[in-house]
Amino acid sequence: MTTMAQETAVPPTASASLSAIRRHELAAFLRHRREHLTPEQVGLPRGRRRRTPGLRREEVAQLSAVGVTWYTWLEQARDIQVSVQVLDALARALLLDHSERSHLFQLAGAVDPTPAHACPSITPAIRQVLEELEPVPACVQNSRYDILAYNRTYGLLLCDLDTVPPEDRNCMILSYTDDDWRSSIIHLPEAQRLMAARFRATMAGHLAEPGCQMLLKRLRAESPEFREVWNRHEVIEHRSRRKEFMNRYVGHVSVDHTDLWLGPEAGARMVTYTPADEESRRRLERLHTIALERGSA
């Protein structure tokens, strides 16, 4: 009798054929991008004897810090494993934009580990909701605490978020490494403990994702506090709770944290901080006014 698993399984030959197609598409994509970049675009001298259109293979290998032979094998569609770190380096070396970078990772069958600067959940309607919530601070985060979008009040609540590089706009990284962010959280050790516990609970469903692994690796490397908290193996589910911040512009603010999930799965969510009392409301209104003035300056 044929089982359901046997009926739905992908035949090995079909899987191998799909893998070969993706390798050839990846090779063609890399070759096309290499041939359409000039040496001047990547800061290299042109030289007098250049016959190859665009960049040479050895130049791409040099820029991305990989071996020439290994990169040549990629352009030859050889069946080799490509790490996310190498894909990231190639994307940077070839000056890929967001769409091209996403295409590169898809062809390689890998998950882009960098923070999601663009996200399908961040629609114009969601951005409008963030604006309409003003002066209530609100942002959209994904499962690994990357801040994908935020309104102006949130942008000044814990630090000047506009000055933070996009790759560092992650609540875990900021709460363990950024002095301005950390000084704004009144009960910092408790906030760090709960955040790490929630992150551990979330990771149970994303253990193989490079993005989570690279975030964990970075936190371990940059924060002794995180290493100590992480080794406790605490697990806590997401839930609403009261938070207190000491804002540099308006002083003490007490808010109620609420997560609003944007889909059926625990992925992207809108995080809101509604004022817990009238004084906090007035101070958030003042913070919103400050944010508007800074934006128009």
BAMIMI-751288 format. One record per residue (C-alpha): x, y, z; residue in three letters; residue number from 1. Coordinates in pm, whole numbers, plus 32768, in hexadecimal, padded with zeros to 4 digits. Layout:
% residues N
{r {X; Y; Z}; 'ala'; NUM};
...
This chain:
% residues 297
{r {8000; 8000; 8000}; 'met'; 1};
{r {8083; 8157; 7FA5}; 'thr'; 2};
{r {80A8; 823F; 80CF}; 'thr'; 3};
{r {8060; 83B5; 80D2}; 'met'; 4};
{r {81D5; 83F8; 8105}; 'ala'; 5};
{r {8224; 832A; 7FCE}; 'gln'; 6};
{r {811B; 83E0; 7F04}; 'glu'; 7};
{r {8198; 853C; 7F5C}; 'thr'; 8};
{r {830E; 84FD; 7F64}; 'ala'; 9};
{r {83DE; 85A7; 7E57}; 'val'; 10};
{r {8494; 84A3; 7D82}; 'pro'; 11};
{r {860F; 84B1; 7DB1}; 'pro'; 12};
{r {8644; 84ED; 7C3D}; 'thr'; 13};
{r {8554; 8616; 7C41}; 'ala'; 14};
{r {8601; 86AA; 7D73}; 'ser'; 15};
{r {8757; 8683; 7CD0}; 'ala'; 16};
{r {86D6; 8720; 7B8F}; 'ser'; 17};
{r {8649; 884C; 7C4D}; 'leu'; 18};
{r {8792; 8877; 7D06}; 'ser'; 19};
{r {8852; 8873; 7BBC}; 'ala'; 20};
{r {8768; 8979; 7B26}; 'ile'; 21};
{r {879B; 8A5D; 7C52}; 'arg'; 22};
{r {8916; 8A34; 7C40}; 'arg'; 23};
{r {8917; 8A97; 7AD0}; 'his'; 24};
{r {8833; 8BC0; 7B13}; 'glu'; 25};
{r {8919; 8C2C; 7C2F}; 'leu'; 26};
{r {8A4B; 8C0B; 7B4E}; 'ala'; 27};
{r {89A9; 8CDA; 7A3B}; 'ala'; 28};
{r {8939; 8DE4; 7B32}; 'phe'; 29};
{r {8A93; 8E09; 7BCC}; 'leu'; 30};
{r {8B36; 8E17; 7A78}; 'arg'; 31};
{r {8A42; 8F1E; 79FB}; 'his'; 32};
{r {8A73; 8FFD; 7B2B}; 'arg'; 33};
{r {8BEE; 8FD9; 7B19}; 'arg'; 34};
{r {8BF9; 9034; 79A9}; 'glu'; 35};
{r {8B20; 9169; 79DD}; 'his'; 36};
{r {8BEF; 9204; 7AF2}; 'leu'; 37};
{r {8D13; 92E8; 7AA1}; 'thr'; 38};
{r {8E54; 92EA; 7B6D}; 'pro'; 39};
{r {8E14; 9456; 7BC3}; 'glu'; 40};
{r {8CC7; 93FD; 7C65}; 'gln'; 41};
{r {8D74; 931D; 7D64}; 'val'; 42};
{r {8EAA; 93F1; 7D97}; 'gly'; 43};
{r {8F9E; 932C; 7CBD}; 'leu'; 44};
{r {908D; 93B6; 7BB5}; 'pro'; 45};
{r {902C; 936A; 7A4E}; 'arg'; 46};
{r {9188; 9324; 79C6}; 'gly'; 47};
{r {91F3; 9326; 7858}; 'arg'; 48};
{r {91CD; 91B8; 77F5}; 'arg'; 49};
{r {9069; 9177; 7864}; 'arg'; 50};
{r {8FB2; 909F; 7765}; 'arg'; 51};
{r {8EA5; 900C; 7845}; 'thr'; 52};
{r {8D63; 90D6; 7849}; 'pro'; 53};
{r {8D20; 9149; 79A7}; 'gly'; 54};
{r {8DDD; 90A6; 7AC6}; 'leu'; 55};
{r {8EC1; 8F79; 7AB7}; 'arg'; 56};
{r {8E6F; 8E45; 7B84}; 'arg'; 57};
{r {8FA5; 8E74; 7C59}; 'glu'; 58};
{r {8F37; 8FD7; 7CA7}; 'glu'; 59};
{r {8DE4; 8F62; 7D25}; 'val'; 60};
{r {8E95; 8E57; 7DF1}; 'ala'; 61};
{r {8F7D; 8F5D; 7E83}; 'gln'; 62};
{r {8E62; 904C; 7ED8}; 'leu'; 63};
{r {8D97; 8F3B; 7F83}; 'ser'; 64};
{r {8EC4; 8E92; 802C}; 'ala'; 65};
{r {8E8C; 8D3A; 7F8F}; 'val'; 66};
{r {8F73; 8C60; 7EC3}; 'gly'; 67};
{r {8F87; 8C99; 7D4B}; 'val'; 68};
{r {8F5D; 8B26; 7D01}; 'thr'; 69};
{r {8E31; 8B0D; 7DE7}; 'trp'; 70};
{r {8D89; 8C3D; 7D48}; 'tyr'; 71};
{r {8DD4; 8BB0; 7BEC}; 'thr'; 72};
{r {8D22; 8A71; 7C51}; 'trp'; 73};
{r {8BF1; 8B41; 7CAF}; 'leu'; 74};
{r {8BE7; 8BDC; 7B54}; 'glu'; 75};
{r {8C12; 8A80; 7AC1}; 'gln'; 76};
{r {8ADF; 8A06; 7B81}; 'ala'; 77};
{r {8BA8; 8903; 7C41}; 'arg'; 78};
{r {8AED; 884A; 7D56}; 'asp'; 79};
{r {8B90; 88F4; 7E82}; 'ile'; 80};
{r {8B07; 8977; 7FCB}; 'gln'; 81};
{r {8AF1; 8AF0; 7FF4}; 'val'; 82};
{r {8AE0; 8B86; 8151}; 'ser'; 83};
{r {8A06; 8CB3; 81A1}; 'val'; 84};
{r {8B42; 8D72; 8201}; 'gln'; 85};
{r {8BD1; 8D41; 80A3}; 'val'; 86};
{r {8A86; 8D9F; 8001}; 'leu'; 87};
{r {8A80; 8EDA; 80D2}; 'asp'; 88};
{r {8BE4; 8F2E; 8066}; 'ala'; 89};
{r {8B90; 8EF2; 7EF6}; 'leu'; 90};
{r {8A5A; 8FCE; 7F10}; 'ala'; 91};
{r {8B2C; 90E8; 7F9B}; 'arg'; 92};
{r {8C46; 90BA; 7EA0}; 'ala'; 93};
{r {8B55; 90BA; 7D78}; 'leu'; 94};
{r {8A95; 91EA; 7E02}; 'leu'; 95};
{r {8949; 9132; 7DFC}; 'leu'; 96};
{r {8811; 91F4; 7E58}; 'asp'; 97};
{r {8706; 915D; 7F39}; 'his'; 98};
{r {864D; 90A6; 7E23}; 'ser'; 99};
{r {878E; 901C; 7D8D}; 'glu'; 100};
{r {880D; 8FB0; 7EE1}; 'arg'; 101};
{r {86C6; 8EFB; 7F28}; 'ser'; 102};
{r {86E0; 8E50; 7DD4}; 'his'; 103};
{r {8845; 8DE1; 7E1D}; 'leu'; 104};
{r {87E3; 8D3C; 7F66}; 'phe'; 105};
{r {86B3; 8C95; 7EC8}; 'gln'; 106};
{r {8784; 8BFF; 7DB0}; 'leu'; 107};
{r {887C; 8B7C; 7EB1}; 'ala'; 108};
{r {8761; 8AE6; 7F80}; 'gly'; 109};
{r {87C4; 8BB4; 80B0}; 'ala'; 110};
{r {871C; 8CA7; 81A1}; 'val'; 111};
{r {87A6; 8E09; 81A8}; 'asp'; 112};
{r {8829; 8E3B; 830D}; 'pro'; 113};
{r {882D; 8FB6; 8306}; 'thr'; 114};
{r {8718; 9080; 83A4}; 'pro'; 115};
{r {85E8; 9095; 82C7}; 'ala'; 116};
{r {85F5; 91FE; 824E}; 'his'; 117};
{r {84D9; 91B0; 8160}; 'ala'; 118};
{r {83BD; 90D2; 81CF}; 'cys'; 119};
{r {8275; 906C; 8124}; 'pro'; 120};
{r {81C1; 90BA; 826A}; 'ser'; 121};
{r {8224; 922B; 8253}; 'ile'; 122};
{r {8117; 92A0; 8165}; 'thr'; 123};
{r {80B4; 940D; 8130}; 'pro'; 124};
{r {7F83; 93C3; 8206}; 'ala'; 125};
{r {805B; 9349; 8326}; 'ile'; 126};
{r {8133; 9481; 830F}; 'arg'; 127};
{r {7FF9; 9555; 8319}; 'gln'; 128};
{r {7F83; 949A; 8450}; 'val'; 129};
{r {80D1; 94E4; 84F7}; 'leu'; 130};
{r {80A5; 9656; 84A9}; 'glu'; 131};
{r {7F39; 965C; 8517}; 'glu'; 132};
{r {7F9B; 95C8; 8669}; 'leu'; 133};
{r {806A; 96FE; 86BC}; 'glu'; 134};
{r {80B7; 976A; 87C6}; 'pro'; 135};
{r {80AE; 95FD; 8837}; 'val'; 136};
{r {8209; 956A; 87EC}; 'pro'; 137};
{r {81EB; 9443; 86FF}; 'ala'; 138};
{r {82CA; 9370; 8621}; 'cys'; 139};
{r {82C5; 922C; 855A}; 'val'; 140};
{r {83B8; 9118; 85BC}; 'gln'; 141};
{r {83F6; 8FBB; 853A}; 'asn'; 142};
{r {8431; 8E7E; 8603}; 'ser'; 143};
{r {859F; 8ED2; 8642}; 'arg'; 144};
{r {855B; 9036; 86BB}; 'tyr'; 145};
{r {85CB; 90EF; 8581}; 'asp'; 146};
{r {851A; 9240; 8578}; 'ile'; 147};
{r {8480; 9248; 841C}; 'leu'; 148};
{r {83BC; 938F; 8434}; 'ala'; 149};
{r {8364; 948D; 8540}; 'tyr'; 150};
{r {82AF; 95D4; 8575}; 'asn'; 151};
{r {8355; 9718; 85DE}; 'arg'; 152};
{r {8303; 9700; 8750}; 'thr'; 153};
{r {8399; 95A4; 8766}; 'tyr'; 154};
{r {84C8; 9624; 86AB}; 'gly'; 155};
{r {851D; 970B; 87D0}; 'leu'; 156};
{r {849B; 9637; 88F1}; 'leu'; 157};
{r {85D6; 9576; 894E}; 'leu'; 158};
{r {86DB; 9619; 886D}; 'cys'; 159};
{r {86EC; 96D7; 8726}; 'asp'; 160};
{r {869E; 95A6; 8654}; 'leu'; 161};
{r {86D2; 965D; 850A}; 'asp'; 162};
{r {8846; 9678; 855E}; 'thr'; 163};
{r {8868; 9501; 859C}; 'val'; 164};
{r {88E7; 943D; 846B}; 'pro'; 165};
{r {87D4; 935D; 83DC}; 'pro'; 166};
{r {889C; 9223; 8428}; 'glu'; 167};
{r {88A1; 9283; 8599}; 'asp'; 168};
{r {872E; 92D0; 85B9}; 'arg'; 169};
{r {86E6; 919D; 8686}; 'asn'; 170};
{r {8655; 91B2; 87E5}; 'cys'; 171};
{r {8734; 909C; 8869}; 'met'; 172};
{r {8872; 913B; 87E4}; 'ile'; 173};
{r {880E; 9294; 885A}; 'leu'; 174};
{r {87A8; 9225; 89B9}; 'ser'; 175};
{r {88F6; 9175; 89EC}; 'tyr'; 176};
{r {89EB; 9258; 8933}; 'thr'; 177};
{r {8962; 93BA; 88FC}; 'asp'; 178};
{r {899E; 94AC; 8A1E}; 'asp'; 179};
{r {8883; 959C; 89C3}; 'asp'; 180};
{r {8784; 9485; 899E}; 'trp'; 181};
{r {87F3; 93DB; 8ADF}; 'arg'; 182};
{r {87EA; 951B; 8BAD}; 'ser'; 183};
{r {8680; 9555; 8B44}; 'ser'; 184};
{r {8603; 940C; 8BD8}; 'ile'; 185};
{r {85C0; 9438; 8D4C}; 'ile'; 186};
{r {85BA; 92C5; 8DA4}; 'his'; 187};
{r {86CC; 925F; 8CB1}; 'leu'; 188};
{r {873E; 910F; 8D47}; 'pro'; 189};
{r {85D7; 9091; 8D59}; 'glu'; 190};
{r {858F; 9109; 8BF6}; 'ala'; 191};
{r {86C8; 905B; 8B75}; 'gln'; 192};
{r {866F; 8F17; 8C27}; 'arg'; 193};
{r {850C; 8F0F; 8BA0}; 'leu'; 194};
{r {8579; 8F66; 8A41}; 'met'; 195};
{r {867D; 8E51; 8A3A}; 'ala'; 196};
{r {857F; 8D59; 8AC3}; 'ala'; 197};
{r {8481; 8DB7; 89B8}; 'arg'; 198};
{r {858B; 8DA1; 88AB}; 'phe'; 199};
{r {85E7; 8C41; 8920}; 'arg'; 200};
{r {8478; 8BDC; 890F}; 'ala'; 201};
{r {845B; 8C6D; 87B0}; 'thr'; 202};
{r {8598; 8BC1; 8738}; 'met'; 203};
{r {84FF; 8A69; 8776}; 'ala'; 204};
{r {844C; 8A89; 862A}; 'gly'; 205};
{r {856F; 8B2E; 8573}; 'his'; 206};
{r {86A1; 8A69; 85E2}; 'leu'; 207};
{r {8721; 8A35; 8480}; 'ala'; 208};
{r {86F5; 8B9C; 840F}; 'glu'; 209};
{r {8844; 8C4B; 83CF}; 'pro'; 210};
{r {87B5; 8D9B; 843C}; 'gly'; 211};
{r {8768; 8D20; 859C}; 'cys'; 212};
{r {88B5; 8C6B; 85B6}; 'gln'; 213};
{r {897B; 8D9B; 8547}; 'met'; 214};
{r {88BE; 8E7D; 8638}; 'leu'; 215};
{r {8904; 8D8A; 8754}; 'leu'; 216};
{r {8A74; 8D77; 86F1}; 'lys'; 217};
{r {8A93; 8EF3; 86EC}; 'arg'; 218};
{r {89EC; 8F1F; 883E}; 'leu'; 219};
{r {8ACB; 8E17; 88DB}; 'arg'; 220};
{r {8C00; 8EBD; 884C}; 'ala'; 221};
{r {8BA8; 9023; 88A9}; 'glu'; 222};
{r {8AF8; 9006; 89FA}; 'ser'; 223};
{r {8B6D; 8F4F; 8B35}; 'pro'; 224};
{r {8A1B; 8FAC; 8BCB}; 'glu'; 225};
{r {8968; 8EF3; 8AB7}; 'phe'; 226};
{r {8A42; 8DBF; 8ADD}; 'arg'; 227};
{r {89F2; 8DB2; 8C51}; 'glu'; 228};
{r {887B; 8DDA; 8C19}; 'val'; 229};
{r {8871; 8CEB; 8AF1}; 'trp'; 230};
{r {8916; 8BD6; 8BB9}; 'asn'; 231};
{r {87EF; 8BD5; 8CAB}; 'arg'; 232};
{r {871A; 8B2B; 8B9E}; 'his'; 233};
{r {85E1; 8BE8; 8C04}; 'glu'; 234};
{r {84B3; 8BD8; 8B1D}; 'val'; 235};
{r {8390; 8CD0; 8B25}; 'ile'; 236};
{r {8279; 8D06; 8A29}; 'glu'; 237};
{r {821E; 8E5E; 89A2}; 'his'; 238};
{r {8124; 8F16; 8A7A}; 'arg'; 239};
{r {80B9; 907A; 8AC0}; 'ser'; 240};
{r {8162; 9129; 8BE1}; 'arg'; 241};
{r {81A5; 9282; 8C71}; 'arg'; 242};
{r {82EF; 932C; 8C22}; 'lys'; 243};
{r {839B; 9462; 8CA4}; 'glu'; 244};
{r {8489; 953E; 8BE3}; 'phe'; 245};
{r {8559; 966E; 8C3A}; 'met'; 246};
{r {854E; 973A; 8AFC}; 'asn'; 247};
{r {865D; 9841; 8AC7}; 'arg'; 248};
{r {8561; 9944; 8A4A}; 'tyr'; 249};
{r {842C; 991C; 8B25}; 'val'; 250};
{r {8498; 984F; 8C51}; 'gly'; 251};
{r {83E9; 9725; 8CEF}; 'his'; 252};
{r {82E5; 9672; 8C1A}; 'val'; 253};
{r {8212; 9546; 8C84}; 'ser'; 254};
{r {8173; 947B; 8B6B}; 'val'; 255};
{r {80BA; 9336; 8B2D}; 'asp'; 256};
{r {8163; 925A; 8A28}; 'his'; 257};
{r {807E; 919F; 8938}; 'thr'; 258};
{r {80D8; 90B9; 8813}; 'asp'; 259};
{r {7FEB; 90BA; 86E9}; 'leu'; 260};
{r {803F; 8F9A; 85FD}; 'trp'; 261};
{r {8029; 8FEE; 848B}; 'leu'; 262};
{r {7FF0; 8E8C; 840F}; 'gly'; 263};
{r {7F7D; 8D31; 8477}; 'pro'; 264};
{r {80DF; 8CCB; 84D4}; 'glu'; 265};
{r {81B9; 8D62; 85E4}; 'ala'; 266};
{r {828A; 8E2E; 84F3}; 'gly'; 267};
{r {826E; 8FA6; 84C7}; 'ala'; 268};
{r {81AD; 905F; 85D4}; 'arg'; 269};
{r {8153; 91C6; 8622}; 'met'; 270};
{r {81D1; 9231; 8779}; 'val'; 271};
{r {8117; 934E; 8823}; 'thr'; 272};
{r {8163; 940D; 8964}; 'tyr'; 273};
{r {801F; 94AC; 89DE}; 'thr'; 274};
{r {8044; 95A6; 8AFE}; 'pro'; 275};
{r {7FF4; 9510; 8C52}; 'ala'; 276};
{r {7F8C; 965C; 8CEE}; 'asp'; 277};
{r {7F33; 97C0; 8C93}; 'glu'; 278};
{r {808D; 984C; 8CDD}; 'glu'; 279};
{r {812B; 9749; 8BF7}; 'ser'; 280};
{r {802C; 97A2; 8AEB}; 'arg'; 281};
{r {8085; 9914; 8B02}; 'arg'; 282};
{r {81F6; 98C3; 8AF2}; 'arg'; 283};
{r {81CA; 97E4; 89C2}; 'leu'; 284};
{r {8107; 98FB; 8919}; 'glu'; 285};
{r {8229; 99E4; 8961}; 'arg'; 286};
{r {8320; 98E4; 88DC}; 'leu'; 287};
{r {8251; 98C8; 879D}; 'his'; 288};
{r {8260; 9A42; 8774}; 'thr'; 289};
{r {83DA; 9A39; 879F}; 'ile'; 290};
{r {83F3; 9926; 869A}; 'ala'; 291};
{r {8324; 99F2; 85A5}; 'leu'; 292};
{r {83FD; 9B24; 85DB}; 'glu'; 293};
{r {853B; 9A5B; 85A4}; 'arg'; 294};
{r {84A9; 99C6; 8467}; 'gly'; 295};
{r {8459; 9B1C; 83D6}; 'ser'; 296};
{r {85A3; 9BBB; 8438}; 'ala'; 297};
